[in-house]
Amino acid sequence: MTSNPSSYTPISCEFHDLLEELATVRKPAPIRYQDDDGALQHRVATIADVFSRNGAEYLSLSSGETLRLDQLVEVNGDKLTDYCAISLNG
């Protein structure tokens, strides 16, 4: 898990909602993310919780792992890059 929350980049609200929905239904999902060294990792796990701590957002997996949301690449077939961050310009 990345330990420097000051460099956290918020994800889009829509992708965050998707993660919360998956946590609610407790269905295992394929998850791709970049680890602390930048290597692409893959898990199939249930999202147990989505939470905030010290200025960053995380999800905990049924495997016991905790991932920062800005490390995610793809969850359940949905790519984070397909979701736009909210623009203050409308």
N, C-alpha and C positions, 0 to 999 in steps of 0.2 A: 504494500500500500504506500502511496506517495505520502510523505510526511511534512511537506511544506505547503500548508493551505494558502499562504500569501500568493502563490502563483496559480491558484485555482482559476479556471475559466468556466463561468457558468454555462450550462447547457440550455437548450430551448425548453420552454414550458411544455410544449407538446410532447417532446421526447421524455421529459420528466413525468408527465401524465401517463405515458405508455408504461414506464417502469413501475409506477404505483399500481396501475391496473394489473400488471403481471404479478406483483407482490400480493395483491388481493386474491387473485384466483389460484395462487400457489401451484402453478403449472410449470414443470421444468421447461427451460428455454435455452437454446444455444446462445452463448455470450462470447463475443470476441472483444479483446481489449489489449492495450499496450501496457506491459509491465513497467516497472521503474527504470529498467534499462532500455526501454523502447522496443523490446521484442514483442511480436504479436502472440497472444495466448488465446486458447479456446477452452471453454468449459460448457458443459450442459448441467445446469443447476436451477434450483428454484430460488427466486429472489425472496428473501425472508423479510427484508425491511429496506426502506429508503429513508435516509435521515441526514441532518445537518450537524456539523460539529466544527467549532473553531473556524468559521468562515468558509468551509468547503462542504460539498454534498457527497454522500456515499451511499452505496448499497451493500447489504450483507447477503451472502449466499448461503444456501443450505449446506454447502461444503465447509463452512466456517470462515471462508475468505471474505475480506472487505475490500471493495474497489471504489476509488474516487470516480465520480460520474464523468469527469472530463478525460478519463482514461479509456472510456468505452469507445468501441469502433462500431459494433453492430450487436443488437439484441433481438432475438426472435425474428431475424430476417430484416429488421428495420435498421438502416444505417444512420448513425448520428449526423453525418454530413448531409443527409437528405432533409434535415430539419433546420430551419433558419432560426437564428437567435432573434429575439425581439429587437426591432429597430426603434429608436426614440424619434426618428424622423417620419414615422408613419409607414 
